[in-house]
Each structure stands twice: as structure tokens, then as C-alpha cells.
């Protein structure tokens, strides 16, 4: 799995070969057919493994009890997302592979969206609705949810540009926590203002 992840991240799904993977893993080519059926099955298994590892290490509800406030839930969600994407302890190929899948979608993307991305989107949508109100228009909730998520994704996908614009921007654990607080405050201000505007217009 590790060898396959590194090869897929380096060359992309289409260019990577089973032979390259088996040579790196020091395994017999037949092992892939036996365990994963084919290259497609191996690739999907690697993506599922990657998501499972990050979800277990940084759960979105970490440390929250049943009485957690909407603000606490939002902060925990943002923290999980940023730590998953920027964790310097994770192998470099993890997020590189995910970024490749975004740029060059494969057959596996539909499965990953349904199994991993959609549940996260729905979880964040529930949190956002707590701020905007149960009667908020679906489009407003959707756009607000995407705005929160996009802030988290930006710091990973534009990392190369950010490092050139702002060399002082680091991504150690404490620095990620600083980003968590910033993104949370920024999002809270927007959501609370949106809720206030909705109440004003409804009068």
C-alpha cells in the first residue's frame, strides 16, 4: 500500500505501472491480482486507506461531548480538516496523491466522494445550519458550507504559492492551531453576520 501510494503520487494513476509498484514493494506482480484484483482495485484501496488513516488521527468531533455548542463543533471540524491536510508527520505522498486526484480525476473519485467527502460536507452543513437557522435557504447553506471548507483546502492546494509569497508561514502543529483559530474566527463572523441579516430582512 505504501509503495503503491508513493508511485501513484509521483507518476499519477494513469502513468504508474504495476511493475513499478511491485519493484518498489519488492513483491511479486501476482500479489496485486491476488489481493486487489487489478491496478484499479489497488488504487481505490490506497485512497480508502489514506482517508481512513487521516480520519482516525484527526476526527471531526474530537473531544466534543453531546452538549457541544455550534462554535465548538465548527472549531473542531476546521481543526480536523487543517490537521489532516497540513500534518507534517504524514508521508509527503498522502496529500500529493489527493491533490493529483482532484486535478486528474479517475474512476475512484466517485467512490471517494460518496464514502468520504459527502459525509464531511453533510456534517459541516448541519453545523452551518445551527448558525443560519433551520429555515435558511438550501443555497445559502450550501455556499456557506463551501466557503468554510474552501478556506481549509486553500492552505494545502496553494501551499507552494503561499510559501513563496510569505516564507514566514510555517506548518508545524502550533502554526496549524493558529490557522485553525483564524479560519474559525473568520467563519464565525461571516456566519453570525449572515444570520443577523436574515433576521433583519424577515422583520
N, C-alpha and C positions, 0 to 999 in steps of 0.2 A: 504493500500500500504506500509506504513512504517513497520507495523507488519510483513507483508509477506517478505519484503526486509531483515529485521533482521533475520528471521527464515531461509530463503534461504541462506543467507550469512553464518550463523552459522552451518547449517547442510548439505548444498548442496541441489540442486534441487531434486535429487532422494530420499534422506533420509527425507527431510522435509515433513510434513503431513499437510493436510488441517485443521485437528483438532487442531494441534499446533498453526497454524496461527490464527484461529478463537478464540482460547482461549486467545492468546496474544492481539488480537484486541478487545476482548470482543464483538464478533459478532456471529451471527447465521451462521452455516455451509452453509445454503441455500443461504446466501448472495453472496458467491463466485460463485455459479452456476448462480445466477441472473445477476450479474454484469460482470463476466468474463467467463462464461460457464463452466470452469473447472480449475484445477490446472495449466495446460499448459497455458491457456489464462491468468491467473493471473501472472504467471512467466514472460511471454513476456511483459505484461503491466508494470510490475515493472522495467524491463530493459529499456523499452522505456521511462518511467518516469524519471529514473535515468539519462539517456543520455540527455533528454530534459532539466532537471534542470541544468546540468553542461554546456550544450551548451549555454543556455540563460545567465548564470552567467559569463561565460568566452568565448565570441565569438572570432573566429579566426581573424576577421577583426576589432577588437575593436579599435576605434579611428583613423582608416585609411580613407583617402579621396581617390578620384578617381585617384589622381596623386601620390599615394604612390610608393616608389621605391621597387625594389625586396628585398633589405636588410630590409626595414621596414616591408614588408609583411612576410618575413621569421621570423623576431623577434616577430612579433605579433602572428604568428602561434605557434611558440615554447612556447611563454608565455602562450597562451591559453591551450596548452597541459599540461604543467607542473603545472599550477594552477588548472586545472581540476583534475589531479591525486594526487596532494600533498596538496590541500587545507585543512588545519586543522579545518576549520569551518564546513566542511561537516561531516555528520554522518560516523562513522567508517565502517558501513556496506556497504556503497556505493562502494568503491574500492575493498573491500574484496569480494563482490559479483562478480564484474567484473573479478577479479583475478581467482575466482573459475570457472567462465565460460570459461576462457582461458585454465585452467588445465583440467577441466572435461566438454567439450563441450556438449551442449544439442541441442534439436531441434530448439531452439531460436537463435542459433549463426548465422545461415544463414541469418535470417531476420535482425539481428543487423549489420552484415557486409554490407548488401545491403543498409540499411537505414542510418547507422551512420558512419561506418568505411570507406567504399569505397568513399563516398563523401569527407571525410577528406583526404584520400590518393590522390584523384584526384586533390584536391585543392593544396596540397603540391607539387604534380608533376608539376603543372603549374608554381609554384614559382621556383622550381628547374630548369625547362627548361629556365626560364628567365636568369639564370646564365650560363647554359651549351650551350644554343643556340637551335633554333628551329629544326636544323638538327641533333641534338645529337641522338645517338642510343637509342632505347627504353630501352634496358637492362641497359645501363649506367644511364639513368634517374631513372629507377626502383630501382636499387641498391643504388643510391644516396639518393633517397627518403626514402628508408628503413633505411639507415644509420642515417639520421636526426631523424626519428621517434623513432628508437631504443634507442637513447640517452635519450629521454624523458621517454620512458617506463622503462628503466633500473632503474631510480631513484625510481620508485614505486615498481616494482616487486622484486628488490633486497634490498629494504629498511631495512629489518631485518639484512641482512649481512652487509650493509654499516654502520648501527648503531653500530655494534659490532667491525668492523674494525676501524671506525672513530667516536667515541662517540660525538665528537665536531660538527658533521654535524647535523644541525637543519633544520626545515622545516617551519618556520614562514614565513609570507608574504615577508619580506625583504630578507630572505635567499633564497626563491624561485626566487626572482628577480635576485639575484646573480647567481643562476644556469642558469636562462634564458640568461643572458649576456654571461656566459661561453659557453653554448651549441651553442648559436648564433655565437660567435666569432670562435669557433672550426669548425662549419659547414661552415661558410663563407670562412674560409681559405681553406678548402678542396674543396669546390665548385669552388672557384676562381682559385685554382691551377689546378683543372681538366679542366676547360675551357681554361686555358693558355696552358696546354699540348695538348689539341685538336687542338688549333690554330697552335701550333708549328709543329705538325705532318701533318697538312693539307698543309703546305707550300711546 
